[in-house]
């Protein structure tokens, strides 16, 4: 009579319920209908290590095996670890013709592996990996060195992962942008992260598709993108019967962007903005999200918009449950 969840990826299934008898009955029915094996309590799923601490009611997802394989592939077993995936001020501009690698295959394979890690359990490398992925078609040696630097950072932090159960807050959402971040195109970068019970469950770091002409506009565009994710994750939380507020809180550190979202009248600063980005106004008006201010030094989405210095980087990693 309780809740029962079945998560599947191709032929790998996860079953979750508080009712042990119901769990056994469903497993028995599945194994009678389909050929398969009962592997018991989960400790590895889709190359992710699952570490559950029942005493503290926490669950941690990490990928040390995948990191070790990547380190070995690049022959970095003897290399020192790094404290940051990419240093502030690193030169990751587009490749000029005479700098291009003759064979980009190693670079592409490395970035592909980093993308898998950043999408699963390592949001701390999302910014660095997204920047490196922009140069897949024509990387240079400095881009390959930067990718190896991210691997060295992972080598030194391979036991880190996302921990859930650190807080009682069912859902927190942060959004931020870095105005004119790309020196090649002058487009801004959007970043957002959603945490549930202390651990990140959804995040992105991506270039905005248009050139914003002010910090407020870039923050507004980033907020509109995050608002769409807010609506979706709010519905998912409702389906999972999590105890969340009807309106999903979306935290932004730019007062001008908040004003634009709360006041739908067009002005000289907003009339040129593409209609699709005004979706955030509708979300605010219908109550599906609550757009709130948060100081920049407390905005965890900053982790996804730029290379941060060590103290700030480590602080935001802790905020999103990366331990």
C-alpha positions in Angstrom: 0.0 0.0 0.0 3.1 2.3 0.2 5.0 4.0 -2.5 7.0 1.9 -4.9 9.5 3.2 -7.5 11.1 1.4 -10.4 14.0 3.1 -12.2 15.4 1.4 -15.3 18.1 2.1 -17.8 17.9 -0.4 -20.7 18.2 -3.7 -18.8 19.4 -2.3 -15.4 16.6 -1.9 -12.9 16.4 -0.2 -9.5 13.6 -0.9 -7.1 12.8 1.3 -4.1 10.2 1.0 -1.4 9.8 1.1 2.4 7.8 -2.2 2.3 10.2 -5.2 2.3 7.4 -7.7 1.5 6.2 -5.6 -1.5 9.8 -5.4 -2.7 10.2 -9.2 -2.7 6.8 -9.7 -4.4 7.7 -7.3 -7.2 11.1 -8.8 -7.7 9.7 -12.3 -7.8 7.1 -11.2 -10.4 9.7 -9.5 -12.6 12.1 -12.4 -12.5 9.3 -14.8 -13.5 8.3 -12.7 -16.4 11.8 -11.6 -17.6 15.2 -13.3 -17.5 17.4 -11.6 -15.0 19.4 -11.7 -11.8 18.8 -10.2 -8.4 22.0 -8.5 -7.4 20.8 -7.5 -4.0 21.3 -4.0 -2.5 22.8 -1.5 -4.9 26.4 -0.7 -4.6 27.1 0.1 -8.3 24.8 1.5 -10.9 25.7 2.8 -14.4 29.3 3.0 -13.3 28.3 5.1 -10.2 29.3 3.8 -6.8 26.4 4.0 -4.3 27.4 4.4 -0.7 24.5 4.4 1.8 25.0 5.2 5.4 21.8 4.2 7.2 22.9 5.5 10.6 23.2 9.1 9.3 20.5 8.6 6.6 22.8 9.7 3.8 23.5 8.4 0.3 26.6 9.2 -1.8 27.1 8.8 -5.5 30.7 8.8 -6.8 32.8 7.4 -9.8 36.3 6.6 -8.6 36.6 3.7 -11.0 35.8 5.8 -14.0 38.3 8.4 -12.9 41.0 5.8 -12.4 40.4 4.5 -15.9 40.7 8.0 -17.3 43.9 8.7 -15.4 45.5 5.5 -16.7 44.4 6.2 -20.3 46.3 9.5 -20.2 49.3 8.0 -18.3 48.8 10.4 -15.4 49.3 7.8 -12.6 52.4 9.6 -11.4 51.1 13.1 -11.9 50.3 15.3 -8.9 46.7 16.2 -8.2 45.3 19.7 -8.6 43.2 21.8 -6.3 41.1 23.4 -9.1 39.8 21.9 -12.3 40.8 25.1 -14.2 42.6 28.2 -12.9 41.0 31.6 -13.1 42.5 33.5 -16.1 43.4 30.3 -18.0 43.7 30.9 -21.7 40.9 28.8 -23.4 40.3 31.0 -26.4 39.6 29.6 -29.8 42.4 27.9 -31.7 44.2 29.9 -34.4 45.1 27.9 -37.5 48.8 27.2 -36.8 48.0 26.0 -33.2 45.6 23.2 -34.1 46.5 19.6 -33.1 47.3 17.4 -36.0 45.3 14.6 -34.4 42.5 15.7 -32.0 41.3 12.2 -31.2 42.8 12.0 -27.8 41.4 15.4 -26.9 37.9 14.4 -28.1 38.0 11.1 -26.1 39.2 12.9 -23.0 36.5 15.6 -23.1 33.9 12.9 -23.8 34.9 11.1 -20.6 34.9 14.3 -18.7 31.4 15.1 -20.0 30.1 11.8 -18.7 31.6 12.5 -15.2 30.3 16.1 -15.1 26.8 15.0 -16.1 26.6 12.2 -13.5 28.3 12.9 -10.2 30.9 15.7 -10.7 29.1 19.1 -11.2 32.3 20.8 -10.0 33.9 20.2 -13.4 30.8 21.2 -15.4 32.1 24.7 -16.2 35.6 23.5 -17.3 34.2 20.7 -19.3 31.7 22.8 -21.1 34.4 25.3 -22.1 36.7 22.5 -23.3 33.8 20.9 -25.3 33.5 24.1 -27.4 36.9 23.3 -29.0 36.2 19.7 -30.0 36.4 20.4 -33.7 39.8 22.3 -33.5 41.6 22.0 -30.2 45.2 23.2 -29.6 47.9 21.9 -27.3 46.8 24.4 -24.6 43.3 22.9 -24.7 44.7 19.4 -24.3 46.8 20.5 -21.4 43.8 22.1 -19.8 41.8 18.9 -20.2 44.6 16.9 -18.6 44.6 19.5 -15.8 40.9 18.7 -15.1 41.8 14.9 -15.0 44.6 15.7 -12.6 42.1 17.6 -10.4 39.8 14.5 -10.5 42.8 12.3 -9.6 43.3 14.2 -6.4 39.6 14.2 -5.6 38.4 10.9 -6.9 36.6 9.9 -3.8 34.4 13.0 -3.9 30.8 12.6 -4.9 27.3 13.9 -4.4 25.9 13.3 -0.9 22.1 13.4 -0.2 20.5 13.7 3.2 22.8 16.5 4.5 19.8 18.9 4.9 16.0 18.6 5.2 15.4 21.1 2.3 13.6 19.2 -0.4 14.4 21.6 -3.2 16.6 24.7 -3.7 17.3 26.3 -7.1 20.1 28.8 -8.0 20.7 30.7 -11.2 23.5 33.0 -12.3 25.3 34.3 -15.4 28.7 35.7 -16.4 28.2 38.7 -18.6 30.1 38.6 -22.0 32.1 35.5 -20.7 33.2 34.3 -24.2 36.1 36.5 -25.4 35.6 35.1 -29.0 31.8 35.8 -29.4 31.1 38.1 -26.3 28.1 35.8 -25.4 27.4 35.4 -21.7 27.3 32.1 -19.8 24.3 30.8 -17.9 24.6 28.5 -14.9 22.1 26.9 -12.7 22.0 24.2 -10.1 19.1 22.5 -8.2 19.7 20.7 -4.9 17.5 18.2 -3.1 18.2 17.3 0.5 21.6 18.9 0.3 22.9 17.3 -3.0 22.8 18.6 -6.5 20.3 16.8 -8.8 20.3 19.0 -11.9 22.8 21.5 -13.2 24.0 23.1 -16.4 26.7 25.5 -17.6 26.2 26.7 -21.1 26.7 29.7 -23.4 23.6 31.8 -24.1 22.4 31.7 -27.7 22.3 35.5 -28.0 24.6 38.4 -27.1 23.3 40.2 -24.1 24.0 43.9 -23.9 24.0 44.2 -20.1 24.5 42.2 -16.9 20.8 42.5 -16.1 19.9 41.1 -19.5 22.3 38.1 -19.2 21.0 37.4 -15.7 17.4 37.6 -17.0 18.1 35.2 -19.8 19.8 32.8 -17.4 16.8 33.0 -15.1 14.4 32.3 -17.9 16.3 29.1 -18.8 16.4 28.1 -15.1 12.6 28.8 -14.8 11.8 26.1 -17.4 13.9 23.6 -15.4 12.1 24.8 -12.2 8.7 24.0 -13.7 9.8 20.5 -14.8 11.6 19.6 -11.5 8.7 20.9 -9.5 6.3 18.5 -11.3 8.8 15.7 -10.8 9.0 16.4 -7.1 5.2 16.3 -7.0 5.1 13.0 -8.8 7.7 11.6 -6.3 5.5 12.9 -3.5 8.3 15.0 -2.0 7.1 17.6 0.5 7.9 20.8 -1.4 6.2 24.2 -1.6 3.7 24.7 -4.5 6.0 27.4 -5.8 9.6 26.4 -6.5 12.1 29.0 -5.1 14.5 30.3 -7.7 17.4 32.3 -6.2 19.1 35.0 -8.3 21.8 37.6 -7.3 20.8 40.4 -9.6 18.2 42.9 -8.4 17.7 44.4 -11.9 16.8 41.0 -13.3 14.4 40.4 -10.5 12.7 43.7 -11.2 12.4 42.9 -14.9 10.8 39.5 -14.0 8.3 41.0 -11.6 7.3 44.0 -13.7 6.1 42.9 -17.1 6.0 46.4 -18.7 8.4 46.8 -21.6 11.0 49.5 -21.4 14.0 50.6 -23.5 16.0 48.0 -21.6 13.7 45.1 -22.2 11.7 45.6 -25.5 14.5 44.0 -27.6 14.6 40.8 -25.5 13.3 37.7 -27.4 9.8 36.7 -26.4 10.8 33.3 -25.2 12.9 34.7 -22.3 9.8 36.5 -20.9 8.5 33.0 -20.0 10.0 33.7 -16.5 7.4 36.5 -16.0 4.6 34.0 -16.6 6.1 31.6 -14.1 6.3 34.4 -11.5 2.7 35.6 -12.2 1.1 32.1 -12.1 3.1 31.2 -8.9 4.9 28.2 -10.3 8.2 29.8 -9.2 9.1 32.3 -6.5 12.0 34.5 -7.7 14.1 35.6 -4.7 17.3 37.5 -4.2 20.4 35.9 -2.8 23.8 37.6 -2.3 26.4 36.8 -4.9 28.7 35.2 -2.2 25.9 32.8 -1.4 24.9 31.9 -4.9 26.0 28.4 -5.7 25.3 28.8 -9.4 28.4 30.9 -9.6 30.3 27.6 -9.7 28.9 27.0 -13.2 29.6 30.4 -14.8 33.4 31.0 -14.4 36.6 29.6 -12.9 36.6 30.5 -9.2 39.4 30.9 -6.7 40.0 28.1 -4.3 38.0 29.3 -1.2 34.9 30.2 -3.2 35.1 27.1 -5.3 35.3 24.8 -2.2 32.5 26.7 -0.5 30.1 26.2 -3.3 31.1 22.6 -3.7 30.0 22.1 -0.1 26.7 23.9 -0.7 25.7 21.5 -3.5 26.7 18.4 -1.5 30.0 17.5 -3.2 31.9 15.8 -0.4 
